[in-house]
Amino acid sequence: MILIEIHESSPQFPNFVAEESDDGRKVNLDLLDEVCEQTHIKLEALKKRFELRQNTKVRPWQFQVADLVMWKAHPYQLENKLSPKWTGPFRIVEVLGNSAYRLETLEGGPIPRTWNAANLKFYFS
């Protein structure tokens, strides 16, 4: 049987003192700012650790003008699972900064959009 069915009060009720509860609540409210600040510091340290771990895995690609590259094929370009995952080769015409590059075909035909270095890799002939 649960306590409600036998009409007994819970063991916490006889030990409850309203003044002590109010004092404890006020102390918790006073410490709330400090707890929030400590949590913020721990969160920033955690973000920094994650950032350092992630950045150790990142390999920045630096392409120069006239380098031959291949770009990652879009899913709609893949006919089946054995289709090549990279398309190319293409020549880099212009470095736009922030890992953005303008490409052209080997015949000299311009490609209308820019490409990020994350979607490019060197072409070795």
N, C-alpha and C positions, 0 to 999 in steps of 0.2 A: 504494500500500500504506500502511496505517496503521502506526504505530510498534510496536504490539503484534505484528503479523504478522512484522516483521523483527527483533524482539527488541532494539530499541534503547530506551534510556531517554529520557524526555522531557528537554528542555533545562533545565527547572526543577530537576530532581532533583540534578544535580551541584552546583548553586549553593545548595542548601538547607543552612542552618546552624541547628541546633536551638536553640542559645542565643539567637541573634538573633530567631528566630521567637517564642520564649517572651517575650523582652523586648518585642517589638512588640505581642504579645497583651496583656501587662500594661499597657502604655501605653494601648492602645485601651480596656481595661476602666476605667482611671483616668479617661479622657476621656468615658466613656459618660454620666455624669451631666450634664456640661456640654453635650454634644450633645443630650440629651433636653430640657434646659432651653431651649436655643436653639430647638429644634423647637417646643416648647410656646409660646414667645413669638411665633414666626412664625405658628403656627396661630391664636393669639388675634388677631393683627393681621389675618390673612386673614378671619377670621369677622367682625371689626368692619367691614372694607371691604365685605364682602358684605351685612351688615346695613344699612349706610348706603346702599348702592346700592338695595337692595330697598325701604327705607323712603321713598326719594324717589319711588317709583312708586305708593305706597299713598295713596289719597285717603280720609281718614276721613270718614264720613258722620255728621252730627249731626242727628238728627230730634228734633222737639219734639212734645209732646202736641197732638193735633188735626191734625197734618200728614197729608196724603193720600199714601199710598205704594202701590207695586205690589210683589209678591214674585215671585221667579224660579220658573217652573213646573217641577214635577218631571218627569222623563222619562216616567213612566207617565201623566201628564196630556196629553202631546203625542200627538195622533192620527197626524200625519204631519209631514213636514218644513216644511210651510207653516203649521202651528199657531202661535198666538202664544206667544212665549217668556216673557212676563210675565203674571201674573194680578192682577186688581185692578179698581178701587181699594179700599183699606182705610184705616181711620182708626187712628192710634196712640192708644191709651188710656193706656198707662203706659210710662215709661222705667225699665228695671230696672238700668241700669248695665252696663259692659263690653260696650256695643254690643248689648244685648238689649232687645227691645221686645215689648209685648203689643198685639195688634191686635183690631179689631172690624170687622164689615161696616158699610157706610153706613147700613143699617137699624137698627143697634145690636146685632146679634147677636154675642156674643163668639166669638173663635176660640180653641180650647182650648190651643194651645201658644205658646211664645215664638219670636221670630224674630231672627236675627242681622242686623246692618246690612249684612253682605256679601251677603245675599240680598234686600235691599230697595233700591228706588230711588224717588225722588220721582215723584209723579203730577201732571202738569200738565194741567189741564182747559182 
